[in-house]
């Protein structure tokens, strides 16, 4: 293939776009014309200053740094005034340098429009910042993986320009697999995924294959339909992991989430979704917190266009969508991650710090060089891309505590003494980046929402940058879940102090907005215990039958306390509220990833690999997705119109205690806005008689029989009802001769929007968590 090259002098670093009004966003294909004050801008008009807790975007601000408003708001900061003035001056200096070179902060953050692979009318251009490389080549399947030499431009930017083929076909077509080959200072060559890649996949059919970049430029990109909803005055956030939200023993897709989970979220009254594990991560068990490709939407759940469709659908329901963004560290993977661009070069030529300063020993990950000009461009452009191109409405910034201090909060028990926040341990470079990030995000989208995950309680985090603050809209009330864990585990509930509860839940920084919560993914993932389990323990699995009167005291009180704890936290715990998926109905167990051996489910995996009684082979035959139909102890959501899993809409209004055969406290523990749901969990050896209420019809009865065998129900049969398969159930196995059913029926009813779900359920979850509060995600 002919390669058109230009001299280095003729190709400086990517040009800056002309400045534009801060609230004017570039139109998207298919975006509707809105009366926003900016032609062809998708979404609502720019928010007034009162729409944001922190006021209008501060820009360079009018303060000289000598008098900062944060000193007036919090007089205890006066003893650290010089530190705050120095921090603000560093921010002004950095922003001033950016504006002199790029024209504006927004132009500087448009790196995704210049770096990476782009197609013009005549050329396909690829640019990559790799100043330490001695040579660079573009390789890919678009030309049989033949290396194409790249040229070195200004500022360490390697580039190549490829003319279009016959008929104007791009030299690198949509969907082409691509990598960049770099020669290190020692002379060896290494292959890397382009740093600005928008999608990455694992090639199929290759044993031990690693991720490879994909040029994502579809001819028919997603056409945006719905404008962005207005920013809610009070957030009700539903935190979710898309890949773990399905009933299938597989990674759920963006499309599944849009069609099956989103309606439940909307019906339950949430006005915001916080999506975790969206940025591509090679290790699924990291829950998305060991990011390898920051600009790429995780291919496990689908394509970037399918993610856009999910966000668009949420906007159509009036729900804002927040990205759980990870800029506090990055995966140390080299072959398939950004860390592969570190060849040991100095900080001026590196995205990362070097030596111990560049490595997080608790997370086994790399740390960014927040003082680096190109590192700042990369991170700010990443935020710009997720809002401008992908449609997100804001961010939850992960691991902010690790960013604020050189010690990363490791082994530090923060007491609230202000000297802990303003000292030589404070990372000024990271703070300046966070100030720039909040300013840029709110200039790009004034209605954007930014939330900080900080366990240290750092002052000024949620005050405007122009006042000397860091600029976040909200901070997570990370002490509240810990308070409830201590209270439930250490104090008998009859001894709980009402004054102590109110004091703990109201103990937050004056003038800084807070998101309160009882449980997030930190409490509900592998290795921890949910609130429901802490309250009721293993009795949930044997003593929650609605036919059991009276209920055991621990179950009865646990159900009531679960409701009260969430109600009190929602009322007192902050200006907004967050719930992690499943906790709205008292999810009894942590959420776990599907894996071959599960302590409660026995052996799970592909059908061909599973041992079992005779007769299972026929039921397990099929493709790799047709695995043994073993339900997981996790919960799946279905929209009211979905026929999945034998769900029958209920018209009754009474509330049952719980699912007697399967021990799910869903209805009992769920005062959630859209009505209750009850999932049948096949955890106990019971025969269940399920009275189902259907709208406008009398009670109907469905019988299901569960056998307990190493935690796995190996058979379900119907008695006097259609075969399970005809009702959306997938269990049609003969019962082992060694097991015998028992016959305790269960009954229940739901609210107007509720429904019964058959024993197949889902919400899967993951691997090891960080043990230290200051270092957890």
C-alpha positions in Angstrom: 0.0 0.0 0.0 1.3 3.4 -0.9 2.1 5.5 2.1 1.9 9.3 1.8 4.5 10.9 4.1 5.2 14.5 4.9 8.2 16.0 6.6 8.3 16.5 10.3 8.5 20.3 9.9 5.3 20.2 7.8 3.3 18.4 10.5 3.5 20.0 14.0 1.5 18.6 16.9 -2.3 18.4 16.4 -3.7 21.8 15.7 -6.0 23.5 18.2 -9.5 24.2 17.1 -10.8 27.7 17.3 -12.3 28.7 20.6 -16.1 28.5 21.0 -18.5 29.5 23.6 -18.2 27.3 26.7 -21.7 25.9 26.5 -21.7 25.3 22.8 -21.2 21.7 22.1 -20.6 20.3 18.6 -23.7 18.8 17.0 -24.0 15.1 16.8 -25.3 13.2 13.8 -29.0 12.9 14.2 -29.2 15.4 17.0 -32.4 17.3 17.1 -32.4 21.1 16.9 -33.1 22.4 20.4 -33.8 26.0 21.5 -30.7 26.1 23.6 -29.0 29.2 22.5 -26.5 27.1 20.5 -27.6 25.8 17.1 -27.8 22.0 16.8 -26.7 21.4 20.4 -28.3 18.3 21.9 -29.8 18.6 25.3 -31.3 21.3 27.5 -30.2 24.9 27.4 -27.2 25.9 29.5 -28.1 25.7 33.2 -28.2 28.9 35.2 -25.8 29.4 38.1 -28.5 28.4 40.5 -28.8 25.0 38.8 -25.4 24.0 40.2 -24.6 23.9 43.8 -21.3 25.5 43.1 -22.5 28.2 40.8 -21.4 28.9 37.2 -18.2 27.5 35.8 -15.4 29.5 37.3 -12.9 29.7 34.4 -9.8 31.6 35.5 -11.9 33.2 38.2 -11.5 36.7 39.4 -9.5 35.9 42.5 -5.9 36.8 42.8 -5.5 34.0 45.3 -5.0 36.4 48.2 -8.7 36.2 49.3 -10.4 33.0 48.6 -14.1 32.6 49.5 -13.4 29.1 51.0 -11.6 30.9 53.8 -14.8 32.8 54.7 -17.0 29.7 54.4 -14.9 27.6 56.7 -12.9 29.8 59.2 -10.9 26.7 60.3 -9.1 26.9 57.0 -7.5 30.2 58.0 -4.5 28.5 59.5 -3.9 26.8 56.1 -4.6 29.9 54.0 -1.1 29.9 52.5 -1.4 26.3 51.3 -4.7 27.1 49.7 -3.4 30.2 48.0 -0.4 28.3 46.7 -2.7 25.6 45.3 -4.9 28.1 43.6 -1.9 29.9 42.1 -0.7 26.6 40.7 -4.1 26.0 39.1 -4.0 29.5 37.6 -0.5 29.0 36.3 -1.3 25.6 34.7 -4.6 26.8 33.2 -2.9 29.9 31.9 -0.2 27.9 30.2 -2.8 25.7 28.6 -4.8 28.6 27.2 -1.7 30.3 25.8 -0.8 27.1 23.8 -4.2 25.7 23.0 -6.4 28.8 23.0 -8.8 27.5 25.7 -9.2 24.7 28.1 -11.9 23.1 26.0 -9.7 23.2 22.9 -6.9 21.5 24.9 -9.4 18.8 25.9 -10.3 17.9 22.4 -7.4 15.5 21.9 -9.7 12.7 20.9 -10.5 14.7 17.7 -6.8 14.9 16.8 -5.0 11.9 18.2 -5.7 8.3 17.2 -7.1 7.3 13.9 -9.3 9.7 11.9 -10.7 9.9 8.4 -10.9 13.1 6.3 -12.2 13.5 2.8 -9.0 12.3 1.3 -6.9 10.7 4.0 -6.9 8.4 6.9 -4.6 9.9 9.6 -3.1 8.2 12.7 -1.3 10.2 15.4 0.3 8.9 18.5 2.3 10.7 21.2 5.3 8.4 22.0 8.4 10.7 22.3 10.6 8.0 23.8 10.1 5.7 20.8 13.0 5.5 18.3 10.7 4.5 15.5 7.0 3.8 15.0 5.0 1.6 12.6 1.3 1.2 12.1 0.2 -2.5 11.7 -3.2 -4.1 11.2 -5.3 -6.6 9.3 -6.3 -3.9 6.7 -3.1 -4.7 4.8 -2.2 -8.1 6.1 -0.3 -6.8 9.1 2.5 -5.3 6.9 4.3 -2.5 8.9 3.8 1.0 7.6 6.5 3.5 8.8 5.4 6.5 10.6 7.0 10.0 10.7 8.0 11.9 13.7 6.5 15.4 14.1 6.8 18.1 16.7 6.4 17.3 20.4 7.1 13.6 20.0 4.0 12.9 17.9 4.3 10.1 15.4 1.9 10.3 12.5 1.0 8.6 9.2 -1.3 9.7 6.4 -2.9 7.1 4.1 -4.7 8.1 1.0 -8.1 6.6 0.3 -8.4 3.7 -2.1 -10.4 3.3 -5.3 -13.9 4.8 -5.0 -12.9 6.8 -1.9 -12.7 3.8 0.4 -10.8 4.6 3.6 -7.4 3.0 3.8 -8.3 1.7 7.3 -11.9 0.5 7.1 -14.3 0.5 10.0 -13.7 -2.6 12.2 -10.1 -3.1 11.2 -7.8 -4.5 13.8 -4.9 -2.2 14.5 -1.8 -1.8 16.6 1.2 0.4 16.8 4.7 -1.1 16.7 7.3 0.9 18.6 11.1 0.6 18.7 12.4 1.1 22.2 15.6 2.9 23.1 17.3 -0.5 23.4 16.5 -1.4 19.9 13.7 -4.0 20.5 10.3 -3.7 18.9 7.0 -3.9 20.9 3.4 -3.9 19.7 0.9 -1.8 21.6 -2.8 -0.9 21.3 -3.1 2.8 20.2 -3.6 5.0 23.3 -6.7 6.7 21.9 -8.4 3.6 20.6 -12.2 3.7 20.9 -12.8 -0.1 21.0 -10.7 -3.2 21.7 -11.5 -6.9 21.5 -10.0 -10.3 22.1 -9.5 -12.1 18.8 -11.7 -15.2 18.7 -10.2 -18.7 18.2 -6.7 -17.8 19.6 -5.6 -19.5 22.8 -4.4 -16.9 25.3 -5.1 -14.0 22.9 -4.7 -10.5 24.2 -6.8 -7.5 23.3 -6.2 -5.8 20.0 -7.4 -2.3 19.0 -10.4 -1.8 16.6 -10.8 1.2 14.4 -14.3 2.3 15.2 -15.9 4.5 12.5 -19.3 3.1 11.6 -20.9 4.5 8.4 -24.2 4.6 10.4 -23.4 5.9 13.8 -26.0 6.1 16.5 -28.5 8.8 15.7 -29.4 10.6 19.0 -33.1 10.8 19.6 -33.6 12.3 23.0 -32.2 15.5 24.5 -30.4 15.4 27.7 -32.8 15.6 30.7 -32.5 18.6 33.0 -30.2 18.1 35.9 -32.1 16.8 38.9 -32.3 19.0 41.9 -31.8 15.9 44.1 -30.2 12.8 42.8 -31.6 9.3 43.3 -28.7 7.2 41.9 -28.9 3.6 40.8 -25.4 2.2 40.7 -25.1 -0.8 38.3 -22.6 -3.1 36.6 -24.0 -3.8 33.1 -22.2 -7.1 32.6 -23.5 -8.5 35.9 -27.2 -7.5 35.4 -28.4 -10.4 33.4 -30.2 -13.6 34.2 -27.8 -15.5 31.8 -24.6 -17.0 32.9 -22.8 -14.7 30.6 -21.7 -11.0 30.5 -24.9 -8.9 30.0 -24.9 -6.5 27.0 -25.7 -2.9 26.8 -28.8 -3.8 24.8 -30.0 -6.2 27.5 -29.6 -3.5 30.1 -31.5 -1.0 28.0 -34.4 -3.4 27.3 -34.6 -5.3 30.6 -33.0 -3.3 33.4 -33.6 0.3 32.5 -37.4 0.0 32.7 -37.1 -1.4 36.3 -34.8 1.5 37.3 -37.3 4.0 35.8 -40.3 2.4 37.4 -38.5 2.4 40.8 -38.2 6.2 40.7 -34.5 6.7 40.2 -33.4 9.7 38.2 -29.7 8.9 37.7 -27.7 5.8 36.8 -24.1 5.3 37.7 -22.5 2.8 35.4 -19.3 1.0 36.5 -16.9 -1.1 34.5 -17.5 0.8 31.2 -13.9 1.8 30.4 -12.2 -1.3 28.9 -10.4 -3.5 31.3 -8.6 -6.7 30.4 -9.2 -8.3 33.8 -13.0 -8.7 34.3 -12.5 -9.5 38.0 -11.3 -6.0 38.6 -14.9 -4.8 38.2 -13.6 -2.2 35.8 -11.1 -0.6 38.1 -8.0 -1.8 36.4 -8.6 0.1 33.2 -6.4 -0.7 30.2 -8.0 1.4 27.4 -9.6 4.6 28.9 -11.4 5.7 25.7 -12.8 2.3 24.8 -16.3 1.1 25.9 -15.9 -2.4 27.2 -16.4 -4.8 24.3 -17.7 -7.5 26.7 -21.0 -5.8 26.7 -21.2 -4.6 23.1 -20.2 -1.8 20.8 -19.9 1.9 21.4 -23.1 2.5 19.4 -25.0 0.1 21.7 -23.8 2.0 24.7 -24.9 5.2 23.1 -28.4 3.6 22.5 -28.6 2.7 26.2 -27.7 6.3 27.3 -30.1 7.7 24.7 -32.9 5.5 26.1 -32.2 6.6 29.6 -32.4 10.2 28.6 -35.7 9.4 27.0 -36.9 8.3 30.4 -35.6 11.5 32.1 -32.6 9.7 33.6 -29.1 11.1 33.6 -26.2 8.7 33.2 -23.0 9.0 35.1 -19.7 7.2 34.3 -17.7 5.7 37.1 -14.4 7.1 35.7 -11.0 5.8 36.8 -8.3 8.5 36.7 -6.7 7.7 40.0 -4.6 4.9 38.5 -4.5 2.5 35.6 -3.7 -1.2 34.9 -0.1 -2.1 34.8 -0.7 -4.3 31.7 1.7 -3.3 29.0 0.8 -5.4 25.9 -2.9 -4.4 26.0 -2.9 -1.2 28.0 -1.8 2.4 28.2 1.0 1.4 30.6 2.8 -0.1 27.6 3.8 3.4 26.4 6.1 3.7 29.5 9.6 2.6 28.4 11.3 4.1 31.5 11.5 7.6 30.0 11.5 10.7 32.2 8.3 12.5 33.3 8.3 15.0 30.5 7.9 12.2 28.0 5.6 10.0 30.0 2.0 9.6 31.0 3.2 8.1 34.3 5.4 8.8 37.2 8.6 6.7 37.6 9.8 4.5 40.4 7.9 4.1 43.6 6.0 7.3 42.9 4.5 5.8 39.8 3.3 2.5 41.3 0.4 1.8 43.7 1.5 -1.1 45.8 -2.0 -1.9 47.1 -3.7 -1.9 43.7 -0.7 -3.2 41.6 -1.3 -0.4 39.1 0.4 2.6 37.6 0.0 6.3 38.6 -0.4 9.2 36.3 2.0 12.1 36.0 -0.6 14.8 36.7 2.0 17.5 36.1 2.7 16.3 32.6 1.3 18.5 29.8 0.4 15.5 27.6 -0.9 13.5 30.5 -3.2 16.4 31.3 -4.3 16.5 27.7 -5.0 12.8 27.7 -7.1 12.8 30.9 -9.0 15.9 30.2 -9.7 14.7 26.7 -11.0 11.4 28.1 -13.6 13.3 30.1 -14.5 15.4 27.1 -14.9 12.3 24.9 -17.3 10.5 27.3 -19.6 13.5 27.5 -19.3 14.9 24.0 -19.2 11.8 21.9 -20.8 9.1 24.2 -23.5 11.2 25.8 -22.7 10.8 29.5 -24.0 13.5 31.8 -21.2 13.4 34.4 -18.8 11.3 36.4 -18.2 9.6 39.7 -14.4 10.0 40.1 -13.0 6.8 41.6 -10.3 6.7 44.2 -10.0 10.4 44.8 -8.3 9.8 48.2 -5.4 8.1 46.4 -5.0 11.1 44.2 -5.1 13.7 47.0 -2.1 12.5 48.9 1.3 11.1 48.1 0.7 8.3 50.6 -2.6 7.5 48.8 -4.3 7.1 52.2 -2.6 3.7 52.7 -2.5 3.0 56.4 -3.8 6.4 57.4 -6.6 6.8 59.9 -8.0 10.2 59.1 -9.2 11.9 62.2 -10.5 15.2 60.7 -7.5 17.3 61.9 -6.9 19.8 59.1 -3.2 19.3 59.2 -3.8 15.9 57.7 -5.2 17.6 54.6 -2.7 20.4 54.1 0.8 19.2 54.5 3.8 18.0 52.4 1.8 14.8 51.8 -0.8 16.7 49.8 -0.5 16.0 46.0 -0.8 19.5 44.5 -0.4 18.2 41.0 -3.3 15.9 41.3 -5.4 18.6 43.0 -4.7 21.0 40.1 -5.8 18.3 37.6 -9.1 17.7 39.5 -9.7 21.5 39.5 -9.1 21.6 35.8 -11.2 18.6 35.2 -14.2 20.0 37.1 -13.9 23.3 35.3 -13.6 21.8 31.9 -16.5 19.4 32.4 -18.8 22.2 33.6 -17.8 24.5 30.8 -18.5 21.8 28.3 -21.8 20.8 29.9 -23.0 23.2 32.6 -25.6 20.7 33.8 -22.9 18.0 34.3 -22.6 16.2 37.6 -19.3 15.3 39.2 -19.0 13.2 42.4 -15.9 12.5 44.4 -15.1 9.2 46.2 -13.0 10.4 49.1 -12.8 8.6 52.4 -10.5 11.2 54.0 -13.1 14.0 54.3 -10.9 16.6 52.6 -12.2 20.2 53.0 -13.1 22.3 49.9 -13.6 19.3 47.7 -17.1 20.4 46.8 -16.6 24.1 46.6 -16.3 26.0 43.3 -12.8 26.3 41.8 -13.2 30.1 41.7 -13.6 30.1 45.4 -10.5 28.1 45.9 -12.2 24.7 46.1 -11.7 21.6 43.9 -15.0 21.9 42.1 -16.9 18.7 42.6 -20.7 18.9 42.9 -21.0 16.1 45.4 -19.0 13.8 47.6 -19.9 10.3 48.7 -20.7 9.9 52.4 -18.4 7.0 52.7 -18.7 6.9 56.5 -22.4 6.1 56.5 -22.1 2.4 55.3 -19.3 1.9 57.9 -21.5 3.4 60.6 -24.3 1.0 59.8 -21.9 -2.0 59.6 -20.6 -1.1 63.1 -24.0 -0.5 64.5 -25.6 -3.7 63.2 -22.6 -5.9 64.2 -21.7 -4.4 67.5 -24.9 -3.0 69.1 -28.2 -4.8 69.8 -30.9 -3.0 67.8 -32.9 -2.3 71.0 -29.9 -0.2 72.2 -29.5 1.9 69.0 -29.4 5.5 69.9 -31.6 7.8 67.8 -29.4 10.7 68.7 -26.4 8.8 67.6 -27.9 7.9 64.3 -28.9 11.4 63.5 -25.5 12.7 64.5 -23.6 10.2 62.4 -25.8 10.7 59.3 -25.7 14.5 59.6 -22.0 14.6 60.2 -20.8 16.1 56.9 -19.1 19.2 55.7 -21.0 22.5 55.8 -21.8 23.9 52.4 -20.6 20.7 50.6 -23.3 18.5 49.0 -23.2 14.8 49.9 -24.6 11.6 48.4 -25.8 9.4 51.2 -26.0 5.6 50.9 -26.3 2.4 52.9 -24.6 0.1 50.4 -22.6 0.6 47.3 -20.6 -2.0 45.3 -18.0 -1.9 48.1 -20.4 -3.6 50.5 -22.3 -5.8 48.0 -19.5 -7.5 46.1 -17.5 -10.6 46.7 -15.9 -10.8 50.1 -18.3 -8.6 52.0 -21.8 -9.0 53.5 -24.9 -7.1 52.4 -27.0 -5.4 55.0 -29.7 -8.0 54.7 -27.3 -10.8 55.5 -25.9 -8.8 58.4 -29.4 -8.4 59.8 -30.8 -11.8 59.2 -27.9 -14.2 58.5 -28.4 -17.7 57.2 -31.9 -17.8 58.6 -33.0 -16.1 55.4 -32.5 -19.4 53.6 -34.7 -21.5 55.9 -37.1 -19.4 57.9 -38.8 -16.9 55.6 -41.8 -18.8 54.5 -45.0 -16.7 54.4 -46.7 -19.9 55.7 -44.6 -19.8 58.8 -46.4 -18.0 61.6 -45.0 -16.3 63.4 -41.8 -15.5 61.6 -38.6 -15.9 63.7 -37.8 -12.7 65.5 -34.5 -12.2 63.7 -36.2 -12.4 60.3 -39.2 -10.2 61.3 -36.9 -7.5 62.9 -34.4 -7.8 60.1 -37.0 -7.0 57.5 -38.3 -4.0 59.4 -34.8 -2.7 60.2 -33.7 -3.0 56.6 -36.6 -0.7 55.6 -35.9 1.7 58.4 -32.2 2.0 57.8 -32.6 2.9 54.2 -35.4 5.3 55.0 -33.4 7.1 57.7 -30.3 7.3 55.5 -32.3 8.7 52.6 -33.8 11.4 54.8 -30.7 12.4 56.8 -27.7 11.0 55.0 -27.2 13.7 52.4 -28.6 15.9 49.7 -28.9 12.9 47.4 -29.1 9.1 47.7 -27.4 6.1 46.0 -28.4 2.5 45.8 -26.4 -0.4 44.4 -28.3 -2.8 42.2 -30.1 -5.4 44.3 -29.9 -3.6 47.5 -33.3 -1.9 46.9 -35.0 -5.2 47.7 -32.6 -6.5 50.3 -30.2 -8.7 48.2 -29.2 -11.4 50.6 -25.8 -12.3 49.3 -22.9 -10.5 47.7 -23.0 -10.4 43.9 -20.6 -12.8 42.3 -19.2 -13.5 38.9 -20.2 -16.8 37.2 -17.4 -19.2 37.8 -16.8 -22.9 37.6 -17.0 -23.6 41.3 -19.4 -21.7 43.5 -19.6 -22.5 47.2 -23.4 -22.6 47.1 -24.2 -23.5 43.6 -21.7 -26.4 43.2 -20.0 -26.7 39.8 -21.0 -24.3 37.1 -19.6 -23.9 33.6 -20.0 -25.2 30.1 -22.3 -28.1 29.7 -19.6 -30.4 28.3 -17.4 -29.9 31.3 -20.0 -30.6 34.0 -20.3 -33.8 35.8 -23.8 -34.9 37.0 -26.4 -37.6 37.1 -27.5 -39.4 34.0 -29.9 -37.6 31.8 -28.3 -34.2 32.0 -26.4 -34.6 28.8 -29.4 -34.1 26.6 -30.6 -31.1 28.5 -27.1 -29.6 28.3 -26.5 -30.1 24.7 -26.1 -27.1 22.4 -23.9 -24.2 21.8 -21.5 -22.7 24.3 -24.2 -20.4 25.6 -26.5 -23.3 26.3 -24.9 -24.1 29.6 -26.5 -26.1 32.3 -29.5 -24.2 33.5 -28.4 -23.6 37.0 -29.8 -20.5 38.5 -27.5 -18.2 40.4 -28.3 -16.7 43.8 -28.5 -13.3 42.2 -31.4 -11.1 41.0 -32.6 -10.3 37.6 -34.9 -7.4 36.6 -37.6 -7.6 34.0 -39.7 -4.7 32.7 -43.4 -5.1 33.5 -44.1 -6.1 29.9 -41.4 -8.8 29.8 -42.5 -12.4 29.7 -39.0 -13.6 30.8 -38.6 -16.2 33.5 -42.3 -16.9 33.8 -43.1 -13.6 35.4 -46.8 -12.9 35.9 -48.0 -9.4 36.6 -49.7 -9.0 39.9 -52.7 -6.9 40.6 -53.1 -7.6 44.3 -52.0 -4.9 46.7 -51.2 -6.9 49.8 -47.6 -7.7 50.8 -46.3 -11.2 51.6 -43.5 -11.8 54.1 -41.1 -13.5 51.7 -40.6 -16.4 49.3 -40.9 -19.4 51.5 -39.2 -22.0 49.3 -36.5 -19.7 48.1 -35.9 -17.3 50.9 -35.7 -14.0 49.1 -36.7 -11.1 51.3 -37.4 -9.0 48.2 -41.0 -7.9 48.8 -40.7 -7.6 52.5 -37.5 -5.5 52.3 -38.6 -3.3 49.5 -40.5 -0.1 50.0 -39.2 1.0 46.6 -41.0 3.5 44.5 -42.3 1.4 41.7 -43.8 -1.5 43.7 -42.2 -4.7 44.9 -40.8 -7.8 43.1 -40.4 -11.2 44.5 -37.8 -13.6 43.2 -37.9 -17.3 43.8 -34.5 -18.5 44.8 -34.1 -22.3 44.7 -31.9 -22.5 47.8 -33.9 -24.8 50.0 -35.3 -28.2 49.6 -39.0 -27.3 49.3 -41.9 -27.9 46.9 -43.4 -24.5 46.3 -47.0 -23.7 45.5 -46.9 -20.2 44.1 -50.2 -18.4 44.1 -49.9 -15.8 41.3 -52.1 -12.8 41.1 -52.8 -11.5 37.7 -54.4 -8.2 36.9 -58.2 -8.7 36.7 -58.1 -12.4 37.5 -58.4 -14.6 40.6 -55.5 -16.2 42.2 -53.8 -18.9 40.1 -51.5 -21.5 41.4 -48.2 -22.8 40.0 -46.3 -25.6 41.5 -42.5 -25.9 41.3 -40.4 -28.6 42.9 -36.8 -27.9 43.9 -34.2 -30.4 45.0 -31.2 -29.5 47.0 -28.1 -31.1 45.7 -24.8 -29.5 46.6 -26.7 -26.2 46.4 -27.9 -26.9 42.9 -31.6 -27.5 42.2 -31.3 -30.4 39.7 -35.0 -30.6 38.8 -38.1 -28.6 38.6 -41.4 -30.1 37.6 -44.9 -28.8 37.3 -48.0 -30.2 38.9 -51.2 -29.5 37.1 -49.6 -26.6 35.2 -48.0 -26.2 31.8 -44.5 -27.5 31.5 -41.9 -25.0 32.9 -40.5 -24.4 29.4 -43.8 -23.0 28.2 -43.7 -20.4 31.0 -40.2 -19.2 30.2 -38.5 -21.6 32.6 -35.5 -23.5 31.4 -35.4 -26.4 33.9 -36.6 -29.7 32.5 -34.4 -32.3 34.2 -35.5 -35.5 35.9 -35.0 -35.6 39.6 -32.1 -37.7 41.0 -33.4 -40.8 42.7 -31.5 -40.0 45.8 -33.5 -36.8 46.5 -37.0 -36.3 47.6 -39.1 -33.1 47.6 -40.8 -31.7 50.6 -44.0 -29.9 50.3 -44.1 -26.5 51.9 -46.1 -24.1 49.8 -45.4 -20.4 49.7 -47.6 -17.5 48.7 -47.4 -13.8 48.3 -48.7 -10.9 46.3 -47.3 -7.7 45.0 -48.1 -4.1 44.3 -49.7 -2.9 41.1 -46.4 -2.9 39.2 -44.9 -6.0 40.8 -44.5 -9.4 39.5 -43.4 -12.9 40.3 -40.1 -14.2 38.8 -39.4 -17.9 38.4 -36.3 -19.5 40.0 -33.9 -18.3 37.3 -32.4 -15.1 38.6 -29.3 -13.0 38.2 -26.8 -10.5 39.3 -23.3 -11.6 39.1 -20.2 -10.1 40.7 -16.6 -10.3 41.1 -13.1 -10.9 42.5 -10.9 -9.5 45.3 -11.7 -6.2 47.0 -9.3 -3.8 48.5 -9.3 -4.3 52.2 -8.4 -0.8 53.4 -11.1 1.8 53.5 -8.7 4.5 52.3 -7.8 2.5 49.2 -11.0 0.9 48.2 -12.8 1.8 45.1 
